[in-house]
Each structure stands twice: as C-alpha cells, then as structure tokens.
Amino acid sequence: MSDQTVTDIEKMSFEQALRELETIVRQLEGGEVELEKSIEIYERGAKLKSHCEARLKAAELKIEQIVQGPDGKPTTESASFE
C-alpha cells in the first residue's frame, strides 16, 4: 500500500475506519472477489484494524473514572478496562 493510503487511514475517524473494515469483511466473506483484489483489500483491512485499535486505546487513556478515595472524598484515576 502506498504512503498516501496509510495517510488516508490515519485521517479517518474510528467510525469511518470501522465502516470500511466491515465492508471489507463482507466482501471477503462473500467469496466473490478475485484473488489479487482479495489480497489488496485484506492488507487495507489489516491497516484499518490497527487504526481502530489505536483509536480505542487513545480513547481509553483519556477516560477517567471517579472513585472514592481513602478519606471518603471523590477523586479520579485512569480507567481500567481489563
């Protein structure tokens, strides 16, 4: 894939990338795509997946949860989703 293609993906919102990834999955599952095209869109799908994972991780780091501190007062700490 070209540098321009990667740049295009990096500019996508999470929702845009996810929609395109879902379209690629449907195309590949349908089995109607020629081999060379399948390889090309699979590679783009892998890049889209990585982009979505990075966007989710960035969002996770921004989210804070409010907890009750040892003194009973509310405080914030990074959210843990594990």
Contacts in CASP RR format, 6 or more apart in sequence:
PFRMAT RR
TARGET T0000
AUTHOR 0000-0000-0000
METHOD contacts of the structure
MODEL  1
MSDQTVTDIEKMSFEQALRELETIVRQLEGGEVELEKSIEIYERGAKLKS
HCEARLKAAELKIEQIVQGPDGKPTTESASFE
1 43 0 8 1.000
1 44 0 8 1.000
1 47 0 8 1.000
5 44 0 8 1.000
5 47 0 8 1.000
6 47 0 8 1.000
9 17 0 8 1.000
9 44 0 8 1.000
9 47 0 8 1.000
9 48 0 8 1.000
9 51 0 8 1.000
10 51 0 8 1.000
12 20 0 8 1.000
12 48 0 8 1.000
12 51 0 8 1.000
13 55 0 8 1.000
14 52 0 8 1.000
14 55 0 8 1.000
14 56 0 8 1.000
14 59 0 8 1.000
17 48 0 8 1.000
17 51 0 8 1.000
17 52 0 8 1.000
17 55 0 8 1.000
18 48 0 8 1.000
18 52 0 8 1.000
20 44 0 8 1.000
20 45 0 8 1.000
20 48 0 8 1.000
21 45 0 8 1.000
21 48 0 8 1.000
21 49 0 8 1.000
21 52 0 8 1.000
24 41 0 8 1.000
24 42 0 8 1.000
24 44 0 8 1.000
24 45 0 8 1.000
24 48 0 8 1.000
27 33 0 8 1.000
27 41 0 8 1.000
28 38 0 8 1.000
28 41 0 8 1.000
28 42 0 8 1.000
31 38 0 8 1.000
33 41 0 8 1.000
60 79 0 8 1.000
60 81 0 8 1.000
61 78 0 8 1.000
63 78 0 8 1.000
63 79 0 8 1.000
64 76 0 8 1.000
64 77 0 8 1.000
64 78 0 8 1.000
64 79 0 8 1.000
65 76 0 8 1.000
65 77 0 8 1.000
65 78 0 8 1.000
65 79 0 8 1.000
66 74 0 8 1.000
66 75 0 8 1.000
66 76 0 8 1.000
67 74 0 8 1.000
67 75 0 8 1.000
67 76 0 8 1.000
67 77 0 8 1.000
68 74 0 8 1.000
68 75 0 8 1.000
69 75 0 8 1.000
END
